[in-house]
């Protein structure tokens, strides 16, 4: 038996969920609904969480709440990758 399809959600997906002006908005909301219905097993990463925490205050909390609301698994960050991300941000 084949398990659920796994999807990785990067930062843009969380933004599009709340940005109704984007063409991708309805498709993004539908994807989240399908995740809630059990069609997909959703993942994101510590890297995405870090980017979401740096978002503007008006969207930050709502985007972070999606992770819990839709039971999205957050993958651990690799320490070396985090170090490199810090280098590229400065």
N, C-alpha and C positions, 0 to 999 in steps of 0.2 A: 504494500500500500504506500502510495506517495503522500508525504506530509503536506502541510500548508506551504504555499509559496511564501518566500521570505522577501521582504522589501527593506531597503535602506533609505531612510528619510534624511536628506541633507537640509541645510538651513533654509533654502528657498522654499521647500515644501511648507514649512511652518509659517513663513511669511505669506505665501499665496493663500493659505487657509483664511487669513483675515483681510486680504487685499482684493476686494470685490471688483476693482477696476481692471484686474488682470484677466486676460482670456483664459488662463489656466485655473482660475479660482473655482469654478464649478466642478472641474475634474479633480482638483485637489480635495475639495470637500467630499466628493464621492469616494475617493480613495480612503479617506479617514473613516467614512461610514462603512466601507467594506472591511476595513481593519476591525472596527467595532463589531461587525457581524461575524468575524472569525474567518473571513476569506483569506486574509494575509496575516503573517506573523511579522510585526514591524520592529525595526531596529533603528537606532540612531547612535551617536557616539558622544563621548565626552567633548570632542572637538566641536560638535554642533551645539551642545549645551553651553559651552564656553562662548560661542558666537551669540547665542540667544541671550545670554546674560549681559552681553555688551550692547544689546539692541536698545532702541529708545524706550523710555519708561512706559509709554502708553501701550506698547505691544509686548514688552518683555514678559510680564507675568502671564498674559494670555497664551503666548507661544509656549512658555515653559509648562503651563497647566496641561497643554495637549499631551505631553509625554505621559502624565499620570492618568488623564482622562481616557486615553486610548490604550493604556497599558503597554507603552512602547518600551522595549528593552534598550537600556543605555549600555553600549559596549565600553569597556575600560580603555583608557588612553595609554599609549605606549610612552614612557617617560622621555625617550629620545625624540619622538615626534613632537611632543609638547615643547621640548627645548627648542627644536627647530622652528616651531610656530612662533615662539617668543622672539627668535632672531628675525624672522621675516616681518613681524609686526612692528619692529623698531626701525 
